[in-house]
Amino acid sequence: MSSKAKLYLDEDMSEILAGKLRKAGWDVVCVSEARRKGIADESQLTFASRADRVVITRNIEDFQYLHESCLRTGTTHAGIIICFWRPNPQVMFNKVLVVLRRVAADDWANRLEYA
């Protein structure tokens, strides 16, 4: 069992959050670093899943729908964390960290969590 999930930050997530997560020892790739800005959410989820990365996003409507669609069709994904908007990056980091620490790296498949 690996100790930490690998992460994929959607384009609506702050690069500040990415930096804080990296500093805390998490393996993070941002949409911009993967050169995937502007690509459809379904494709982003597929890309992250193939790389075994949990998507972190603020896009509640689309990613909640994609998660439910995966459950209906038997398709798998590597996990999704939907974040509620917070103006303070430290608060956002703390909320995400609580979720990441609560779920073991090997337990993220087809899981949807809120932070």
C-alpha positions as CSV (number, residue, x, y, z in Angstrom):
1,M,0.0,0.0,0.0
2,S,1.4,3.4,-0.9
3,S,1.3,6.0,1.8
4,K,-0.2,9.0,-0.1
5,A,-2.5,9.4,-3.1
6,K,-1.2,11.1,-6.2
7,L,-3.1,14.3,-7.0
8,Y,-4.3,16.1,-10.1
9,L,-5.5,19.7,-9.6
10,D,-8.2,20.9,-12.0
11,E,-7.7,24.3,-13.6
12,D,-10.1,26.0,-11.1
13,M,-7.7,25.2,-8.3
14,S,-5.0,27.5,-7.1
15,E,-1.4,27.0,-7.8
16,I,-0.9,28.1,-4.2
17,L,-2.7,25.0,-3.1
18,A,-0.5,22.9,-5.3
19,G,2.6,24.4,-3.7
20,K,1.3,23.9,-0.2
21,L,0.4,20.2,-1.0
22,R,3.9,19.7,-2.5
23,K,5.6,21.2,0.5
24,A,3.6,18.8,2.7
25,G,5.0,15.9,0.6
26,W,2.2,15.1,-1.8
27,D,2.8,14.3,-5.5
28,V,0.8,16.9,-7.4
29,V,0.3,17.7,-11.1
30,C,-1.8,20.7,-12.1
31,V,-3.8,20.9,-15.4
32,S,-1.5,23.7,-16.5
33,E,1.6,21.6,-16.0
34,A,0.0,18.7,-17.9
35,R,-0.8,21.2,-20.7
36,R,-4.5,20.3,-20.5
37,K,-6.1,23.7,-19.9
38,G,-9.5,24.0,-21.5
39,I,-10.0,20.3,-22.0
40,A,-13.4,18.8,-21.2
41,D,-14.0,17.6,-17.6
42,E,-14.7,14.0,-18.7
43,S,-11.3,13.9,-20.5
44,Q,-9.6,15.4,-17.4
45,L,-11.1,12.7,-15.2
46,T,-10.0,10.0,-17.7
47,F,-6.5,11.4,-17.9
48,A,-6.2,11.6,-14.1
49,S,-7.6,8.1,-13.7
50,R,-5.1,6.6,-16.2
51,A,-2.3,8.2,-14.1
52,D,-3.9,7.0,-10.9
53,R,-4.4,10.5,-9.6
54,V,-7.2,11.9,-7.5
55,V,-8.8,14.9,-9.1
56,I,-9.2,18.0,-6.9
57,T,-11.7,20.5,-8.2
58,R,-14.2,23.2,-7.3
59,N,-16.5,22.2,-10.2
60,I,-19.2,20.5,-8.1
61,E,-21.9,20.2,-10.8
62,D,-19.8,18.5,-13.5
63,F,-17.6,16.2,-11.4
64,Q,-20.5,15.1,-9.2
65,Y,-22.3,14.2,-12.4
66,L,-19.2,12.4,-13.8
67,H,-18.9,10.4,-10.6
68,E,-22.5,9.4,-10.7
69,S,-22.2,8.5,-14.4
70,C,-19.2,6.2,-13.6
71,L,-21.2,4.5,-10.9
72,R,-24.2,3.9,-13.3
73,T,-22.0,2.6,-16.1
74,G,-19.5,0.6,-14.1
75,T,-16.6,2.9,-15.3
76,T,-13.9,3.5,-12.8
77,H,-12.1,6.7,-11.8
78,A,-9.2,7.2,-9.4
79,G,-11.1,9.5,-7.0
80,I,-12.5,13.0,-6.8
81,I,-12.3,15.7,-4.1
82,I,-14.8,18.5,-4.6
83,C,-13.7,21.6,-2.7
84,F,-16.0,24.4,-1.6
85,W,-14.7,27.8,-2.4
86,R,-12.7,29.5,0.4
87,P,-11.0,32.9,0.0
88,N,-8.0,31.8,2.2
89,P,-5.6,29.3,0.6
90,Q,-4.5,28.1,4.0
91,V,-8.1,27.2,4.9
92,M,-8.5,25.4,1.6
93,F,-5.3,23.5,2.1
94,N,-6.4,22.5,5.7
95,K,-9.7,21.2,4.4
96,V,-8.2,19.2,1.6
97,L,-5.5,17.8,3.9
98,V,-8.2,16.5,6.4
99,V,-9.8,14.5,3.5
100,L,-6.5,13.2,2.2
101,R,-5.4,12.0,5.6
102,R,-8.8,10.4,6.3
103,V,-8.7,8.2,3.1
104,A,-5.9,5.7,2.5
105,A,-4.2,6.0,-0.8
106,D,-5.4,2.6,-1.9
107,D,-9.0,3.4,-1.1
108,W,-9.6,6.3,-3.6
109,A,-11.0,4.3,-6.5
110,N,-14.5,5.5,-7.4
111,R,-14.7,7.6,-4.3
112,L,-16.1,11.1,-4.1
113,E,-15.3,13.3,-1.1
114,Y,-16.0,16.9,-0.2
115,A,-13.6,19.4,1.4
